[in-house]
């Protein structure tokens, strides 16, 4: 593998945003990188806009629409770099994102991923108290400090991530959370506490907005299935076992909520009562599910 860093942007009908994302990559203080944009079956002009950028580090690969997980996997397989950074087409990096995440890999060479604090675009940034540096137990830190890796704030060790299986390509919700869980069983992460990635939440066409209750439930089931398989096989490192169990209990609570929201009350109740022990950290899930059972709202749209 060579010394450069690869950057992958999955693109699907984000022509209104993609140039902003690409320019944030080209404006990095660290200059030795290649950028691959995987056009995932778009029917707008986003790919053409990128192809019009005259920079030898940028290339566009067009594919049929298979989802963001498949697009990211393809981009990583096309690279020949030890590290790969991910950025969604409607998000942006601060100019020192690559510089500071790469510096982390040099200070802690045993890590398999680096991620940074994020900021929501067009909203004031609220500084959270959290611990920067090496994270031997990602899920414990996530539960304690409310920090989380996102697909626009992460630098991954390519070989470790692909060895862990990459992103699932059969879901379009929680595919990143499921992948981070598997990767966390491969080695430690590193957290950079500066908000070096800005996330766009205003696009109503994003998967976050359009997945619907059943689509979200499907993604969470795959996450929980992966955890159950790893736990049964003894692949969850012992020091992380307790925090992973607690984190997955929270995800089972979210699954129950989505099932209740989809008016699958029996399935939601079964998940809640068998997989979410009532306690200090989970009582809210019971209250929310009870509200949905008594006062069901309108169904969310189905998966795209």
C-alpha positions in Angstrom: 0.0 0.0 0.0 1.2 3.5 -0.7 1.5 6.4 1.7 -1.4 8.5 0.5 -4.9 8.5 2.1 -7.9 7.6 0.1 -11.2 9.5 0.4 -14.5 8.0 -0.7 -17.8 9.9 -1.2 -20.9 7.9 -2.1 -23.2 10.0 -4.4 -26.8 9.6 -5.1 -28.9 12.5 -6.4 -27.0 15.1 -4.3 -26.1 17.5 -7.1 -27.1 20.4 -5.0 -24.5 19.5 -2.4 -21.7 17.5 -4.0 -19.5 20.4 -5.2 -19.5 21.8 -1.7 -18.4 18.4 -0.3 -15.6 17.9 -2.9 -14.3 21.4 -2.4 -14.0 20.8 1.4 -11.8 17.8 0.5 -9.7 19.7 -2.0 -9.2 22.4 0.6 -7.6 20.2 3.1 -4.3 21.3 4.7 -3.0 17.7 4.2 -2.6 17.4 0.4 -1.5 13.9 -0.3 -4.7 12.1 -1.0 -6.9 10.7 -3.7 -10.6 11.2 -3.9 -13.0 8.7 -5.4 -16.7 9.6 -5.9 -18.9 6.6 -6.4 -22.0 7.7 -8.3 -24.6 5.3 -7.1 -27.1 5.4 -10.0 -27.9 9.1 -9.8 -30.3 10.7 -12.2 -29.2 14.3 -11.6 -26.1 16.2 -12.7 -24.0 15.5 -9.6 -21.5 13.1 -11.2 -21.0 15.5 -14.2 -20.3 18.4 -11.8 -17.5 16.3 -10.2 -16.1 15.2 -13.5 -15.8 18.9 -14.4 -13.4 19.5 -11.6 -9.9 19.8 -13.0 -7.8 18.0 -10.3 -5.9 14.8 -11.0 -6.6 13.5 -7.5 -10.4 13.3 -8.3 -12.1 10.5 -10.1 -15.7 9.5 -10.6 -16.9 5.9 -10.9 -20.5 5.3 -12.0 -22.5 2.3 -10.9 -26.1 1.1 -10.7 -28.0 2.1 -7.6 -27.1 -0.3 -4.8 -27.1 1.9 -1.7 -24.5 3.9 0.3 -23.0 0.8 1.9 -22.2 -0.8 -1.4 -20.9 2.5 -2.8 -18.5 2.9 0.1 -17.3 -0.7 -0.2 -16.6 -0.3 -3.9 -14.7 2.9 -3.3 -12.5 1.2 -0.6 -11.8 -1.8 -2.8 -10.6 0.4 -5.6 -8.1 2.1 -3.3 -4.5 1.2 -2.6 -4.1 3.1 0.7 -3.6 2.1 4.3 -6.2 4.6 5.5 -9.5 5.6 4.0 -11.7 8.6 5.0 -15.4 8.7 4.3 -17.5 11.7 3.6 -21.2 11.8 2.6 -22.1 13.9 -0.4 -24.1 16.5 1.5 -21.6 17.0 4.4 -18.3 18.9 4.6 -14.9 18.8 6.4 -13.0 21.5 8.1 -9.7 22.2 6.4 -7.6 20.3 9.1 -9.8 17.1 9.1 -7.2 14.9 7.3 -4.2 16.5 9.0 -5.5 15.9 12.5 -6.9 12.4 12.0 -3.7 11.3 10.2 -1.7 12.7 13.1 -3.7 10.5 15.4 -2.8 7.4 13.5 0.9 8.2 13.9 0.6 8.9 17.7 -1.4 5.6 18.3 -0.4 3.1 15.5 -2.4 0.3 17.1 -5.8 1.9 16.3 -8.2 0.8 13.5 -10.2 4.0 13.3 -10.1 7.7 14.1 -13.2 9.8 14.4 -13.8 13.5 15.2 -16.5 15.5 16.9 -19.2 16.8 14.5 -21.2 20.0 14.1 -24.7 20.3 12.5 -24.6 22.6 9.6 -26.4 25.9 10.1 -26.8 25.3 13.9 -24.7 26.7 16.7 -22.1 24.3 18.0 -22.6 23.1 21.6 -19.3 22.0 23.2 -19.7 18.8 25.0 -17.4 17.6 27.8 -15.7 14.5 26.6 -12.3 12.8 26.7 -10.1 12.9 23.6 -7.5 10.3 22.7 -7.3 6.5 22.6 -10.6 4.6 23.1 -10.2 1.0 24.1 -13.9 0.7 24.6 -15.9 2.7 22.0 -19.3 1.8 23.2 -18.6 2.7 26.9 -17.4 6.1 25.7 -20.4 6.5 23.5 -22.8 5.7 26.3 -21.0 8.0 28.8 -20.2 11.0 26.6 -22.9 10.7 23.8 -20.2 10.7 21.2 -20.6 8.6 18.0 -18.7 7.9 14.8 -20.5 9.0 11.6 -19.8 8.1 8.0 -18.6 11.7 7.5 -16.3 12.0 10.5 -14.2 8.8 10.3 -10.8 7.6 9.0 -10.6 3.8 8.8 -7.7 1.4 8.5 -8.7 -0.1 5.2 -7.4 -3.6 5.7 -9.1 -4.0 9.2 -12.4 -2.6 8.0 -12.6 -4.8 4.9 -11.4 -7.8 7.0 -14.3 -7.1 9.4 -16.7 -7.3 6.4 -17.1 -3.7 5.3 -20.6 -2.2 5.2 -23.6 -4.4 4.9 -25.2 -3.9 1.5 -28.7 -5.3 2.3 -29.8 -2.4 4.5 -29.9 1.4 4.2 -30.3 2.3 7.8 -27.9 1.7 10.7 -25.4 0.1 8.3 -22.7 2.4 9.7 -23.5 1.6 13.4 -23.5 -2.1 12.5 -20.1 -1.8 10.8 -18.6 0.2 13.7 -19.6 -2.5 16.1 -17.8 -5.2 14.1 -14.8 -3.0 13.7 -14.6 -2.2 17.4 -14.0 -5.9 18.0 -10.9 -5.6 15.8 -9.0 -3.0 17.8 -9.2 0.4 19.5 -10.4 3.7 18.1 -9.1 7.3 18.6 -11.3 10.3 19.2 -10.5 13.9 18.1 -12.7 16.2 20.2 -12.7 19.1 17.7 -15.7 19.5 15.4 -13.9 18.8 12.1 -16.9 17.5 10.2 -20.2 19.4 9.5 -23.3 17.3 8.9 -26.3 18.3 6.8 -29.6 17.4 8.3 -31.9 19.6 6.3 -32.3 17.5 3.1 -35.8 15.8 3.3 -34.6 13.2 0.7 -31.8 11.8 2.9 -32.1 8.2 4.1 -32.3 9.5 7.7 -35.6 11.2 6.8 -37.0 8.6 4.3 -36.1 5.3 5.8 -39.5 4.9 7.6 -40.2 2.8 10.7 -40.0 -0.6 9.0 -36.8 0.4 7.1 -35.2 1.5 10.4 -36.4 -1.6 12.2 -34.8 -3.8 9.5 -31.5 -2.0 9.9 -31.6 -2.4 13.7 -32.4 -6.1 13.4 -29.3 -6.6 11.3 -27.2 -4.7 13.9 -28.6 -6.9 16.8 -28.2 -10.1 14.7 -24.5 -9.2 14.3 -24.1 -8.5 18.0 -25.8 -11.8 18.9 -23.6 -13.7 16.5 -20.4 -12.1 17.8 -21.4 -12.6 21.4 -22.3 -16.3 20.9 -18.9 -16.9 19.1 -16.9 -15.1 21.8 -15.8 -12.4 19.4 -16.7 -9.5 21.6 -13.6 -8.6 23.6 -14.1 -9.3 27.3 -13.3 -5.7 28.4 -16.1 -4.4 26.1 -18.7 -7.1 26.9 -20.6 -5.0 29.4 -20.8 -1.8 27.5 -21.7 -3.6 24.2 -24.5 -5.4 26.1 -25.9 -2.1 27.4 -25.6 -0.4 24.1 -27.4 -3.2 22.3 -30.2 -3.0 25.0 -30.7 0.6 23.9 -30.8 -0.5 20.3 -33.4 -3.1 21.1 -35.4 -0.3 22.8 -35.2 1.7 19.6 -36.2 -1.3 17.6 -39.3 -1.8 19.8 -40.2 1.9 19.2 -40.0 1.6 15.5 -42.1 -1.5 15.5 -44.7 0.2 17.6 -44.6 3.2 15.3 -45.2 0.8 12.4 -48.2 -0.5 14.4 -46.6 -3.9 14.8 -47.4 -3.8 18.5 -47.0 -7.6 19.2 -43.6 -7.7 17.7 -42.6 -4.5 19.4 -43.8 -5.7 22.8 -41.9 -9.0 22.3 -38.7 -7.2 21.6 -39.2 -4.8 24.6 -40.1 -7.4 27.2 -37.5 -10.0 26.2 -34.6 -7.8 25.3 -34.8 -4.6 27.2 -34.6 -5.0 31.0 -36.5 -2.3 32.8 -34.1 0.0 34.6 -32.5 3.4 35.1 -31.4 3.6 31.5 -34.3 2.0 29.7 -37.5 3.1 31.5 -38.0 5.8 28.9 -38.3 3.2 26.1 -41.1 1.6 28.0 -42.9 4.9 28.4 -42.5 5.8 24.7 -43.7 2.4 23.6 -46.7 2.7 25.9 -47.6 6.1 24.4 -47.4 4.7 20.9 -49.5 1.7 21.9 -52.2 4.0 23.3 -51.9 7.0 20.9 -50.5 5.7 17.6 -49.5 8.5 15.3 -49.4 8.5 11.5 -47.2 5.9 9.9 -43.8 7.0 8.7 -43.1 6.5 5.0 -41.8 3.1 4.0 -38.2 2.4 3.1 -36.9 3.9 -0.2 
